[in-house]
Amino acid sequence: MKFIISLFTLLLTVSSCDSSKKGIENSATMQDTLSGTYYITQMGNTDVSLNKLAISFDETTNKVTGFSGCNSFFGSYSLENNSITFSNIATSKKMCQKDITTVERQFLKALNSTNSISIDHTTISFSENGNTLFKASSHMVASKKSATSNDSDTYKTAVKYKTLTRGAFDFILISKDEILISNDQNLQTITTHGIAPSDWAVLKTLIEAVNLETLQKLKPPSQNYQFDGSPQATLTIQIGDIEYPSIAFDHGNPPKEIKPLVNKVLSIKEKTVKQ
């Protein structure tokens, strides 16, 4: 009888140790694989792949950033095993069409409600008390993207650059036909200017040099904007009705991969304002 009890105790201990080991391994895997950029593919039962929502984690600083459909967002997160908490989530202040804004509000509400995550290969699920709120993939879902060299009305190419601080806002949109400039966060007041064909030719070449599929994965050299140390900047390339936003970065210190494009946009804007 004592032997049976001892054997049962041994088996229980081994099982417990094995479960603990698996739990530790799963936790380690979660910590190792979370850092990076994910593209939101589904909210509830709705496919939102074409909205190009994205979320990026930086495990070295526990900062979270991304694109919520209309605006860039940023904040912080804490992770323990599979439990996650998002805090201090804030966004830029761009105004968008009603349908886009609706998707953004749903996403931000889901993000703030999330309390657990699970990762399966390249897919991450965000849940609240076991109910999946939205899913994301580490791979951008193929869309109706056209070649950037196509400047037809169907696939209009443009580049947008925005900076935001507590007391200032700057918006620039440049296409083949015009330059739009605004300091109004609601974009109710916009000035329109012509663009020199030579400037657009250079800008178009720089746009074509950008890898759109990895634009959200670029690493900003600095993130002082998170502490009000610099204006927050974002660059967005528009191909037709699809937008490809960059991760947020410090104005004046963009990722090296898009620095020539950013500098050209700012150069065109400065020359336009002086005219």
C-alpha atoms as one frame of an Amber mdcrd trajectory, in Angstrom:
protein
   0.000   0.000   0.000   2.831   2.401   0.909   4.470   1.544  -2.410   1.294
   2.413  -4.336   0.953   5.728  -2.502   4.612   6.547  -3.125   4.261   5.683
  -6.803   1.151   7.874  -7.123   2.947  10.759  -5.417   5.916  10.348  -7.741
   3.725  10.342 -10.844   1.828  13.417  -9.599   5.086  15.251  -8.953   6.482
  14.377 -12.387   3.234  15.473 -14.040   3.257  18.736 -12.113   6.877  19.405
 -13.012   6.170  18.617 -16.653   3.202  21.029 -16.694   5.281  23.723 -15.029
   8.065  23.155 -17.531   5.636  23.483 -20.438   4.188  26.623 -18.896   7.652
  28.135 -18.590   8.496  27.127 -22.157   5.250  28.647 -23.454   5.918  31.824
 -21.503   9.435  32.050 -22.880   8.136  31.494 -26.395   5.565  34.231 -25.909
   8.229  36.654 -24.718  10.564  35.733 -27.566   8.032  35.989 -30.368   5.867
  38.950 -29.344   8.337  41.675 -30.296   7.732  42.851 -33.860   4.947  44.092
 -36.110   1.602  42.380 -36.713  -1.095  43.253 -39.242  -4.695  43.050 -38.033
  -6.623  40.589 -40.194  -9.842  40.055 -38.262 -12.010  41.828 -35.682 -14.695
  39.559 -34.320 -15.995  37.807 -37.432 -15.123  40.660 -39.778 -12.170  40.623
 -42.189 -10.361  43.970 -41.843  -7.233  43.119 -43.842  -7.738  45.952 -46.334
  -7.853  48.542 -43.541  -4.125  47.968 -43.021  -4.365  48.127 -39.214  -1.074
  47.256 -37.580   0.417  46.872 -34.110   4.092  46.790 -33.146   5.668  45.635
 -29.877   9.088  46.616 -28.556   9.984  44.258 -25.721  13.083  46.283 -24.789
  10.963  49.291 -23.769   7.522  47.662 -23.393   6.160  50.227 -25.845   3.371
  49.510 -28.307   2.747  51.546 -31.458   0.787  51.083 -34.654  -1.832  52.256
 -37.120  -5.496  52.061 -36.103  -7.085  52.738 -39.482  -7.066  56.530 -39.483
  -4.482  57.541 -36.889  -1.228  56.302 -35.480  -1.403  55.125 -31.873   1.137
  54.556 -29.138   1.258  53.477 -25.514   2.750  50.821 -23.272   2.050  47.225
 -22.325   2.928  44.718 -19.633   3.133  40.998 -20.284   3.193  38.104 -17.827
   2.857  34.633 -19.281  -0.184  34.966 -21.570  -1.725  37.900 -19.691  -1.291
  41.342 -21.220  -2.358  44.829 -20.189  -2.293  47.905 -22.413  -2.049  51.347
 -20.825  -1.764  55.022 -21.782  -2.993  54.353 -25.315  -3.123  57.628 -27.264
  -3.542  58.500 -30.929  -2.829  61.269 -33.375  -5.793  63.511 -34.225  -6.500
  63.022 -37.922 -10.119  63.187 -39.094 -11.232  60.457 -41.501 -14.335  59.206
 -43.251 -17.084  57.839 -41.016 -16.604  54.179 -41.987 -12.858  54.340 -41.334
 -13.403  56.091 -38.004 -15.916  53.412 -36.982 -13.382  50.637 -37.600 -10.736
  52.586 -35.687 -12.978  53.054 -32.646 -13.850  49.359 -32.621 -10.191  48.417
 -32.789  -9.070  50.795 -30.022 -11.929  49.606 -27.800 -10.886  45.993 -28.388
  -7.238  46.843 -27.720  -8.042  48.444 -24.374 -10.253  45.463 -23.432  -7.636
  42.823 -24.231  -6.272  40.915 -21.236  -4.703  37.831 -22.827  -2.903  36.814
 -25.995  -1.873  33.612 -27.696   0.547  33.023 -30.550   0.280  30.239 -33.084
   3.174  30.352 -35.533   2.651  33.650 -37.423  -0.778  34.485 -35.958  -1.492
  36.254 -32.687  -4.934  36.332 -31.052  -6.003  39.087 -28.651  -8.748  38.078
 -26.214 -10.835  39.273 -23.291 -11.634  36.587 -20.734 -11.248  33.867 -23.356
 -13.270  35.627 -26.085 -11.196  36.509 -29.147 -11.503  40.207 -29.961  -9.179
  40.418 -32.942  -6.425  38.513 -34.723  -3.250  39.612 -36.430  -0.556  38.114
 -38.622   3.153  38.799 -38.847   2.724  38.811 -42.641   0.924  41.583 -44.490
  -2.094  40.183 -46.306  -1.971  40.605 -50.078  -4.158  43.448 -51.277  -5.146
  45.164 -54.472  -1.874  47.090 -54.481  -0.785  48.358 -57.852   2.624  49.120
 -59.170   3.808  52.475 -57.837   4.730  53.586 -61.321   1.053  53.673 -62.306
  -0.207  57.254 -62.050  -3.635  56.713 -63.557  -6.758  57.988 -61.792  -7.471
  54.396 -60.710  -4.153  54.067 -58.913  -3.223  57.563 -57.838   0.099  57.793
 -56.039   0.633  60.260 -53.196   2.749  60.694 -50.098   1.585  62.162 -46.775
   3.733  63.448 -43.948   2.362  64.486 -40.552   3.930  65.857 -37.403   2.168
  66.288 -34.087   3.040  67.799 -30.724   0.888  69.065 -27.881   0.820  72.548
 -29.385   1.401  72.102 -33.109   0.278  70.070 -36.099   1.653  69.918 -39.634
   0.181  68.057 -42.601   1.625  67.666 -46.089   0.151  65.672 -48.969   1.921
  65.599 -52.312   0.662  63.966 -55.486   1.415  64.352 -59.172  -1.094  67.196
 -59.462  -0.866  69.208 -56.255   0.569  69.911 -52.818  -1.799  70.193 -49.857
  -0.577  71.854 -46.655  -2.400  72.350 -43.357  -1.728  73.240 -39.726  -5.310
  72.422 -38.744  -5.686  69.068 -36.976  -9.264  68.803 -38.288  -8.034  69.496
 -41.834 -10.793  72.029 -42.300  -8.298  74.649 -43.516  -6.007  73.422 -46.292
  -3.959  75.402 -48.798  -3.449  73.973 -52.274  -0.350  74.551 -54.393   1.011
  73.387 -57.717   4.014  71.084 -57.951   6.886  71.279 -60.414   7.074  68.198
 -62.690  10.767  67.865 -61.863  10.005  67.683 -58.119   7.339  65.042 -58.671
   9.692  62.999 -60.859  12.269  62.858 -58.069   9.636  62.187 -55.415   8.071
  59.397 -57.486  11.449  57.694 -57.865  11.998  57.846 -54.109   8.511  56.409
 -53.483   9.228  53.507 -55.810  12.414  52.750 -53.867  10.426  52.099 -50.650
   9.412  48.532 -49.818   5.753  49.073 -48.977   5.305  45.654 -47.388   7.946
  46.385 -44.724   7.170  50.069 -44.130   5.518  49.277 -40.786   8.483  47.153
 -39.715  11.118  49.876 -39.945  12.930  50.672 -36.718  12.926  54.365 -35.764
  16.363  55.605 -34.655  14.751  57.381 -31.704  11.348  57.714 -30.042  11.660
  60.913 -28.055   8.136  61.878 -29.135   6.803  59.455 -26.530   8.135  61.793
 -23.834   7.328  65.070 -25.630  11.002  65.384 -26.567  10.248  65.703 -30.268
   7.272  66.066 -32.611   5.808  62.708 -33.569   6.028  62.078 -37.301   4.509
  59.528 -39.680   4.954  58.986 -43.392   2.169  57.379 -45.429   2.379  56.264
 -49.047  -0.929  56.050 -50.873  -1.366  53.772 -53.888  -4.896  54.048 -55.235
  -7.247  53.741 -52.258  -4.752  51.774 -50.166  -2.523  53.525 -47.642   0.796
  52.210 -46.335   1.696  54.035 -43.107   5.074  53.979 -41.445   5.625  53.429
 -37.759   5.783  56.669 -35.755   9.210  58.307 -35.445  10.821  61.542 -34.303
  10.466  64.459 -36.700  13.964  65.178 -38.027  15.199  61.644 -37.382  13.333
  59.197 -39.653  14.334  55.577 -40.279  17.235  55.492 -42.723  15.197  53.524
 -45.276  12.804  56.443 -45.819  15.078  59.360 -44.922  15.673  60.470 -48.560
  11.907  60.456 -49.200  11.117  62.358 -45.989  13.811  64.942 -46.717  12.474
  65.493 -50.240   8.907  65.948 -48.954  10.068  68.536 -46.426  12.236  70.263
 -49.041   9.288  70.581 -51.439   7.076  71.898 -48.639   9.646  74.489 -47.548
  10.138  75.713 -51.104   6.382  75.875 -51.643   5.759  77.931 -48.486   8.470
  80.446 -49.442   6.944  81.100 -52.872
